[in-house]
Amino acid sequence: MAAVSYLDTHVVAWLFAGEAERLSAAARAAIESDELLVSPAVVLELQYLYETKRVSTAAEVVIDDLGRRIGLQVCDLPFIDVVRRALALSWTRDPFDRLIVAQAAVRQAPLVTKDRTIRRRYRAGVW
């Protein structure tokens, strides 16, 4: 079974934009070697960023494109399992971060993220 890594929203946006040079060597290595998943919360956050004009492409276009290019998939863990794990993540008030970290934590999988707070609090954060 292949190793699994989850990607944070900014990582997905950078990959879609062709800005892989913004990623660390460890992040690129995980992306090149692992099965890649995102939380449905990443999809929702991308759409929010699109609707607020912080990115120029709708979420489904981004996810579909990266699915074709790098095999990115949206994780289908039961939502209630993710929410139960997220309940304990009181170190952040960002609902997107809470769900994204919880999604990876349910599987005890790495989360590729540049976010220092996440990496300090989630030991399997990769950067």
Secondary structure, 3 states (H helix, E strand, C coil): CCCEEEECHHHHHHHHCCCHHHCCHHHHHHHHHCEEEECHHHHHHHHHHHHCCCCCCCHHHHHHHHHHHHCCEECCCCHHHHHHHHCCCCCCCCHHHHHHHHHHHHCCCCEECCCHHHHHHCCCEEC
